[in-house]
Amino acid sequence: MLKSRLITAFILIPVVIAALFLLPPVGFAITTLVVCMLAAWEWGQFAGFASRTQRIWLAVLCGLLLAFMLFTLPPYQHSVHLPQISLPLQASLGWWVLALLMVLSYPVSAGLWRHSRLLRLLFGILTIVPFFWGMVALRQYHYESDHFAGAWWLLYVMFLVWGADSGAYMFGRLFGKHKLAPKVSPGKTWEGFIGGLITSAIISWLFSLWAPLPVTLGVLLACSIIAALASVLGDLTESMFKREAGIKDSGNLIPGHGGILDRIDSLTAAVPVFACLLLLVFRSL
């Protein structure tokens, strides 16, 4: 299992980085839209859709919704302050606060939404749509003056999340004794959680030294700490929904890694939260 995970990671990471820096905004948006459709397909299990046909329709409807939102943007004007972009990013802050309360009170909280397919679909929309717009907003920001400025920001967030995941895994394996959320994800520990945050802090410091990120260190650290915390929450939230659905992995598309949601669960929280804080709250760019 570990061998297949490493091989897949060594293949996927260069592909993702190449997509960030080589695809134009339209191509990047389409690629992200396809990823979101695959995520919606997997979310169908969380919403209680056992039929393959139902899940296909869910993926198609998700793609049509995102495509419609894209087509309503004014030509050559993709400002983050447009409602099609700003509203989903702002909604993500509220959703992840609610998700935190759901995780902290699980399994009691599940009694409020366990039997409501509509609520579980709404949770999927609040997870996938802001993620899409967070990716698009960060990638295309300042694209006119610097084609790679947004790519650096997205790479930074991804490394931040990957660092938190890897640090949590290593510290958890070496020192983990105290369970972080045993009712949601028994394998996660407080030692791993702290180790992940330390790893993210080191990555943030290194990027501030060497990468072209035009922002003050204070704003960068504030956004990064909250995004790193959100990434842990994204992972725990997906674990909660998988536990309710009675499944181990969201899918089997990626060898050794499970499904698309298993790989982007942390990013679905970290990316829109980071984008909203950086572009709308602090307005640092």
N, C-alpha and C positions, 0 to 999 in steps of 0.2 A: 504493500500500500504506500509506504513512504517513498519507495523508488519511483512509482508511477506519479506520485504527487510532485516530486522534484523534477522529473522529466517534463511533465506538463507545464510546470511553472517556468522552466527554462525556455520553453517554446512560446508560451503565452506572453510573458513579460516583454520580450523584444517586439512582439507583434503589437501589443498595446501601445508601447512607446512610439513605434513607427506610425501607428494610426494617429496618435496625438500630434505629431510634428509634420507628417506628410500629407494627411488628408485636408482638403479645403473645408471651410465651415459647413457647406452643404453636404459633402460626403461624410463628414464626421457626424452631423445631425442624423443622417439616414442610418449610419452604422449604429449609433446609439439608439435610434428608434427600433431597429431590429432586435437589439439586445433587450430593450424594454418589452417588446412583444414576446420574446422567449420567457422573460421573467413573468409576464402576465399568464402565459400558458402554465407555468409552474404554480403560480398563485392560485390557479383554479382548484388545486388540491386543497389549499387552505380554506377556500370558500365553500368546499363541499361538492365540487363538480367532479364526479367520478367518470363521466362520459368523455371520451376523447373528442367527440364532436363539440360538446359544450366548451371544452377548454380551447379548442381551435377558434371557435367564435369569440371567446373572451380575448384571445391574443389579437385577432383581426380587429375587433372593436377598439382595443387599446391602441393599435397602430393607426386606425382611422381618426381617433380622438387627437392623438399627438400630431398627425399630419394636418388635420384641420386647424389646430392651434398654430402650427407653423405657417400655413398658407394665409392666416389672418394677420400675420405680421406685415407692417408696411415695407415695401421694397427698399432695400439698402438702409433700413433703419431698424436695427435690432437692439435698441436700448434696453438695459435691464429694468428700467422704470416703466416699460410698457406693461399693462395689466396681465397680458398673456404670460409674461415671465415673472413679474414681481409677485403676483397673487399666489401662484403655486409655491414660490420660495418662502413667502411669509407663512403660508399654511403649513409648511413643513415644520416650522418651529412649534406651532401649536400641536401638531400631530405627534411629534416626538416627546413633548412633555406629557401628553396623554398616554403614549406608549410606555413611558417610564412608570407612570402610576399603575398601568396594567401589569407590567412586569413585577413591580414591587408587591402588588397585592394578589398575584397569581397563586393559587388557582381560583381564589374567590372571584376575581375580576372576570374570569372566563364565563361565569354564570350569566353575565350580562350580555355577552355577544356570541356565546358558543352555538346557540340555536338560531342565530340570525344570519342568513346568507347575505342579506343586503349590507349589514354592518361589516362583515368580513370582506365583501367586495369594496366597500368604501375605504377600509383600511388599506387594501391593495392600491386603490387609486391614489391615496395620500402618500403611499410609499413610492410608487413608480413614476407618477407624473412629475413631482418636484425633483426627483433624481434626474429625470430627463432634462428638465430646464436648468438644473444646476450644472450639469455637464455642458450643455449648449452655451449657457451664459458665460461660464468661465473660459471656454475655448474660444469664443468669438470676441471677447472683450479686448478692445484696442487693436483689433485685427487690421484695421486700416493703416495704422502707423507701425505696427510690428506684428508680422504674421505668427510669431512664435511666443508672444507674451502670454496668451491664454493657455498655450500648451504647457508652459513652465508652471503655471498655477495649478493646472490639473495634475501634472506629474508630481508636484509637491504634495497635494492632498492624497494622491494614491500612495506615495511613499510613506506618508504619515500614517495612513491606515494599514498598509502592509507592515510597517514597523511595529505598530501597536499589536497587530495579530501575531507576528513572529515573536516579538518580545514576550507577549503573554504566554505563548506556547512554550518557549524555552524556560522562562522563569517559573511557569507553572509546573513543568516537568521536573525541574531541579529543586524547587523550594515549596511547591504548592501543598498546603495543609488545610487552610481555612476556606471553605466553600463560599463562592461569591453569590450565587443564586441557585441553591441546590434543587429547588422545585421546578426551575426552568431549564437549567443546564448544569447538571451535577459535576461535569468535568472542569468547569471554570473556577479559579481560586482568586482570593484577594492578592496573593503573592504574584500571580500571573497578571492580574489587572494593574498592579503597581509597576511591575516590570515592563508592561506594554507602554504605560505612560512615560516611563523613563526613556525607553527606546524612542518614542515619538518626540520627546524633548530634545534628544541628541540629534535626531534627523532635522528638526526645526532649526536648531542652532547651526548645523552644517549648511543647510540650504540658505540661511540668512547670510552666511559668509561667502558662499560660492555661486549661488544661483541669482539670476537677475530678477529679484522680487522687489519691486519699487514700493515698499511700505515700511512704516516705522516698526521697530522691533516689538514695541508694546502691543500694537494692534495685531501683528503677526502671531505673537504668543497667545493673546487672548482668543483669537479665532482658532488657533491650532489646538489649544487645550480643550475648548468646547467641542471642536470637531472630533478630537480623539475620544472624548467621553461619549459623543454621539455614536461613534463607530462601534463602541462596545455595546451600546444600547441597541443598535441595529442588529447586531449578531444575536443578542439575547431575545429580541422581539421575534426574529425569525425562528429561533429555537422554541419559543413559546407556541407559535402557530404550528410548527412541525409536531410538537408534542400533542397538541390538540387534534391534529389530523392523523396521528398515529404513524408517522413516517420518519425515517432516519435522515434521508437526503431529499432535497426538493426535486431532484432529477438525477439523470446519469449521463448528461451530455458531455461533461468534462471528466476524462479518466482520472480516477484517484481523488477528485475534488467534488464529485456530486453534480449538482445542477448549477444553472446560472445564478439563481438566488443564493446558493451556498457560497458563491464566490463574490457576489456584489452586495451581500446583506449589510456589511459594515459601510460600504460606499453609499448605499441608498440613504443612509442617515447622514454620514459625514459630508458628502458633496453638497446637498442643498443647504444644510445648516451653515457650512463654511461659506458658500456663495452668498447666502442671505446676509450673514454677518459682515462679510468683507465688502460687498457691493451695495447693500441697502442700509445696513445699520451704521457701520463706520464710514461708508462711502470713501474708502481709502484709495480707490483707483481712479 
